[in-house]
Amino acid sequence: MVTIGGGYYRGRKIEVPSYLEVPTKSIVRLGVANALSMYLDDASVLDLFAGSGAVGIELLSRGAKSCVFCDKESEAISVISKNLNSLHIDNSIVMQGDYRVNLDKLIKQDKRFSIVFVDPPYHDKEAYEYCWSLLKDEELLLNDGIVVMEYEGNIPVMNDGYFARSRTYRYGRTSVTIFWRQLLI
């Protein structure tokens, strides 16, 4: 079980898929939510590799207007749906499938997001590269959008100058880098 740390659903517990050995740590989730707090009002969120949905639910709890949860594992989809139902969250969509297929579907549906949270299995460097390239080249991210990447070690997409600014937070071995498309404070 994971506890939502702030906002409307603060203190509520949600389930985690059994295969998920290390869900996004609460300190990381809370750090991301706090760093994004001034950008959450009416934000549309994409939670890729959603697992339990804890990150997206945390952001919805703090004011995001909608969230699309994507994961390839059927157990994750079942758990996310159960968590959303138990909290009576209806401003969300849950999509099962490979992240590339889901991203392609979202592009074809002309979806746009304020915040995209990318947290693939840490060893899958290709997923980071693919998402980075797609978010730069497609219109999936709004002009003032934000990309959040959670990772261990280094990922090959950092510091290519595409985003106006970035900030990295470290939580033990886990790092989170937030990229802002515009220089808004």
Long-range contacts (C-beta under 8 A, 24 or more apart in sequence): 2-26, 2-52, 2-54, 4-54, 4-57, 4-58, 4-61, 5-29, 5-30, 5-33, 5-58, 6-30, 6-33, 6-34, 6-58, 6-61, 6-62, 7-33, 7-58, 7-60, 7-61, 7-62, 7-63, 8-60, 8-61, 8-62, 9-57, 9-60, 9-61, 9-87, 10-61, 12-87, 14-52, 14-53, 14-54, 14-57, 14-83, 14-86, 14-87, 15-52, 15-79, 15-82, 15-83, 16-51, 16-52, 16-54, 16-79, 17-51, 17-52, 17-73, 17-75, 17-76, 17-79, 18-75, 19-73, 19-75, 20-51, 20-52, 20-76, 23-51, 23-52, 23-54, 24-51, 24-54, 24-55, 24-119, 24-150, 25-171, 25-174, 27-171, 28-150, 28-171, 28-174, 28-176, 29-54, 29-55, 29-58, 30-58, 31-169, 31-171, 31-176, 32-58, 32-117, 32-148, 32-150, 32-169, 32-176, 32-178, 33-58, 33-59, 33-62, 35-167, 35-169, 35-178, 36-115, 36-146, 36-148, 36-178, 37-62, 39-114, 39-115, 39-146, 40-64, 40-115, 41-65, 42-114, 43-114, 43-115, 44-68, 44-111, 44-112, 44-113, 44-114, 44-115, 44-142, 45-113, 45-114, 45-115, 45-116, 45-117, 46-70, 46-106, 46-111, 46-113, 46-115, 46-116, 46-117, 46-140, 47-117, 48-99, 48-102, 48-103, 48-116, 48-117, 48-118, 48-119, 48-120, 48-131, 49-99, 49-118, 49-119, 49-120, 49-121, 49-127, 50-76, 50-80, 51-76, 51-79, 51-80, 51-119, 52-76, 52-79, 52-80, 52-83, 53-79, 53-80, 53-83, 53-84, 53-94, 55-117, 55-119, 56-92, 56-117, 57-83, 57-84, 57-87, 57-89, 59-115, 59-117, 60-89, 60-91, 60-92, 64-114, 64-115, 65-91, 66-91, 66-92, 66-93, 67-91, 67-92, 67-93, 68-92, 68-93, 68-94, 68-95, 68-106, 68-111, 68-113, 69-93, 69-94, 69-95, 70-95, 70-96, 70-97, 70-99, 70-102, 70-103, 71-95, 71-96, 72-96, 72-97, 72-98, 72-99, 99-127, 99-130, 99-131, 100-130, 103-131, 103-134, 103-140, 106-140, 107-138, 107-139, 107-140, 111-140, 112-139, 112-140, 112-141, 112-142, 112-145, 113-140, 113-141, 113-142, 113-145, 114-142, 114-144, 114-145, 114-146, 115-145, 115-146, 115-147, 115-148, 116-140, 116-141, 116-145, 116-146, 116-147, 116-148, 117-148, 117-150, 118-147, 118-148, 118-149, 118-150, 119-149, 119-150, 119-151, 122-151, 122-152, 122-153, 125-155, 125-156, 128-155, 128-156, 128-157, 129-155, 129-156, 129-157, 132-157, 133-157, 136-162, 141-181, 142-181, 143-181, 143-182, 144-180, 144-181, 144-182, 144-184, 145-181, 146-178, 146-179, 146-180, 146-181, 147-178, 147-179, 148-176, 148-177, 148-178, 148-179, 149-176, 149-177, 149-179, 150-174, 150-175, 150-176, 151-175, 151-176, 151-177
